[in-house]
């Protein structure tokens, strides 16, 4: 059954006649997603430091935002999470995930660098991948000035951002010069074919619908065959060995639930350390809704705890 808080939220959306994302232009969808955070998200917690940065990338500058956790001394060298926001590659930005990044920084005792990668349809696949990889390299190469430990660098994200984190982990492994200690994958999209059973069972009625997924993917891919590339659908990669330890978090009423589970299974079968946790009563996107969904706060605490545990005990090796 749905969590009662989730049912209440869905009822409120229906009562207020809030339009679905796929009924809006990308510009209006971005504004709605940004504005509704005040309704569903907790107040942003205080952190020790917030710094606006800019990385260089193949398509131009990439805005970043660095958070240092509450209690961190100015000179402390901290482990770091490079975080990619969700939003179907079309919506979302540094503001929509500001609270979550602050919560993860404080909860894990690590620095967090949020990446404002380019969005579709103005910048189609693989621009988001290119920006995400370039930003992660930039963070690692500027570790000294950022006061972070590049040997304790994690990547993470939710939904589309989790897809980007998984792809960056694969590309970093293949390059052999970018050590990644952990990957935090929150309801990841791992197969753009959208053929997992949960796309049928959860495709309508739970906020993220099949129509909205099609809207996102149609904007993201210039051609349908792009969905079959391993940098779009990491589940299709033939070799998922030698990847960082992972936490894959899924939601029971999410169309993406089964492809997240399948990716976690592939990671484990390929010899990696991967844990998969499903919040059975939840919907896609719930982790940023802690103001109205209590269980979201438990999910954030779980993610922060796994981050802290892995960044404390893991020393990534350059392969």
N, C-alpha and C positions, 0 to 999 in steps of 0.2 A: 504493500500500500504506500501511497504517497505520504511523506511527512506532512502533518497538518499545517505547518507553516508554509510549505510549498503550495498546498491546495489553496490556502488563504491568499497567497500572492497571485496565483493564476486566476482566482475569482476576482481579485481587485483589478487585474489587468483587463479582464473581460468587462467588468462593470464600468470602468473608465473609458472603454473604447480605444485603448492604446493600440495603434496600428502595428502589425507585424513588420519586422525589418524588411522583408522582401517586397513590401508594398511601397517602400520609400526609395528615393534617390540615394546614392551613396552619401552625399553631403548631408541630407536630412537624417539618414540612418546614423551617421556619426554623431550628429548633434543630439539625437534622442538617446543614444547609448551613453554619451557623456553626461547629459542632464539627469538621467534617471538614477545615476549613482547616488545622488543625494537622498533618494527614497530608500534604497536597499543596502547601502554600504555604511558600516560604522564610521564614526568620526576618525580622521587620520591621526594615529597616535604620534606623539612626539618622538623624534629620533635625535641623535647627537649632532648630525650634520646632513645637509642636503646640498648637493652641488650640481649645477647644470654643466654638462660637458658636450663635446662634439668629437666624434670619430670620423676619420676619413674612410671612404669606401669607393667602390668602382662606379657608383652612380652619383657620387657627390657626398657632402657632409651628412652624418647620421647623428641626430640629437640623442643624447644619453642623459640619464639622471642617476647620480650616485647617492646612496643612502649609507650612513654609518650608524650602527645601532646605539640606542641609549646606553650610556655607561661606558662606551669605548673612549679611551684616552686619545688625544689628538695624534700621538705618534705611534699608536698601536698598529702592527701589521696584521691585517685581518684576512681570513678566508673570504671568498667572494662568490656570489651567485649572479650570473648574467641572465637577466630575465626578459622573456619575450611575451608581450601581452597577447591575449586572445581577441577574437573579433572577426573570424572568418577571412582574414587577410584583407578585409575591406574597411572595417571599423575598429575603434580602439586606439588609445594613445597613452602617453605618459600619465595623463590625469585620470583616465578610467581605472588604472591599476595602481595608483599612488598609495592608497590605503593598504592594499595587499602587500606591496613591496615593503612598506614600513613595518607591517606586521611580521613578515618573514625575516627582515633584518633584526628586529628586536627579539623575536622568538628563537632565532638560530644563533644570534650573536655574531653575525657575519655582515660584511658589506653586501649591498645589492646594487647592481648597475642595470637599470631598466633601459631597454633599447626601443627607440621610436623608429622602427623600420618603415620603409615605404609601403604604401597601401595600393591595392587595386581598386578600380580599373586603371587609374592613372599610371600605375607601375605594376605590370603583370608579372606572373611567374617567369623567371626565377629571381626577380628583384628583391623580394623579401628574404629569400635564402642568401643572396649575395650580401645584403646589408647585415644580416644576422651573423654570418660567418666573419665578415670584416670587422664588425663591432667586437666580437669575441677575441679575435686576434689583437685588436687595438687595446683592449683591456689588459690582456696578458703582457703585451709588449710595453705597456706603460705602468706596470705594477709598482715600480719604485715610487713614481710621483703620486700614484693613487693610494699608496700605503696599503697595498694588498699583497697577498701571497699567491703568486701565479701557479704555484704547485698545489694549491688547494682552491681550484677554480671549478665551480659547478655551473651547469646550464639548466634552465628550466623555463616553463611557460604553461599556459592553459590553452586548451583547444588548438587554434591555429598556432599559437605560440609554443605549445608542446610539440607540434609537428616540427617547427623550426628548431627547437632544442634537440629533438631526436636526429634531425638531418645534420645539424652542426656536429653532433657527437660522431656520426658516421664519417663526415668529411674530415674532421680532425683526426680520427683514427687513420684514415687513408693517407693523410698528409704526413703524419708522424711527427709533427713539430708543434702541436698545440695540446698540452696535457689537460685533460678534463677528468675531474675526480668523481663526479656524480651528475646524474641527470634526473630532474624532477619533472615528471610528465603528468600534468593534470588534465584529465579527460582528453587525451590526444586524438587528433585525426591522423590516422596512419595509412589509410587506403582510400584514395580519392574516387575509387570506383563505387564506393558506398553500397557494397553488396553484403555486408555482415547482417545477420538476422535482426539485430536490434534496430536497423534502419526501417524495417517493416513494423516491428512491434511498438516502437517508440517514435515513429515518424510524424505523428500528429498529436497535438494536445498538450505538449510539455515544453512550450516556449520555443525551443529549437525544433523546427519542423523540416520535413523533406524539402518543402518549397524554399525555406530560408537557406538550407544547405546548397540547393541548386543555384540560388541567387549568388551566394558567395563564390562558388566554384566557377560559375559562368563569368563572373567578373575577374577571377584570379587567373584563369587559363585562357590564353589566346587561341589555343587549339585543343581539341579533346584528347589527342594523344599525349599531351603533357601530363595528364593524370597518371600515366603508366610509368613515368620516370621515377627512379628511386629517390630523387631529391624532392619529389612531390608526395610519393607514397612509400615511406620507409619500410612498411610491412612487406613490400614486394622485393626488397633487396635480398639477393641470394646469400649474402654472407653478413650475419649480424653478430659474429664472434668478436672478442677483444674490445667490447664496448664498456663504458663506465657503468658502475653499479647504478641501479635505477629504482625509483619508486613510481609506479604507475597507478594513479588514482582515477577511479571511474565512478559513474553515477547510474543507479539502477534504471531510471526512466530516461536515459540519454540515448539518442540514436547512435552515438559513437561508442556506446558501452562495449560492444563485442569486439570492435577493432582495437580498442585499448587492451582488452583482455588477450586478444590474439597476439598483440605486439609483446606484451609481458611474457607470454608463453614462449614466443620465438626467442626472446632475449635469454630466458632461462635454458631453453633447449640448446642454445648456441654457446653455453658455458659461462654466461654472465651471471652476476648476482642481481636479481630483480625481484622486487616485492610488488604485489598487486593488491590494492584495497578498494573494494566497491562500497560506496555509501548507497545502500539499496533503496532508500526512500527519496533519493534526491534527483534533481534534474540537471541538465547541462547548464553550466554557468553559476552554480550555486555558491562556489567558494568565495566569491566577492560580495555575497549578500548577507553578511553576518548581522546586519541591523534587523533583518526580518526573519532570518532562518538561523536558529541557534546552532544547528548542526554544522553550519559553515565554519563556525569558530573552532569546533573540534577538528575539522579537516585542516584548517590553517595550522593548528597546533601540531597535528600529525606531520604535516609537511616540514614545519620548522624543526621539529624534533629529529626527523630523518636527515635533514640538512646538517644540523649540528653534529649528529653522530657520525655521518660520513665525512664531513669536512674536518672533523677532529681526528679521526682514525685513519683516513685514507691519504696517502701521498701518491698523487698521479705520477705515472712514469711515461716519459716520452718514448713511444714505440718506434 
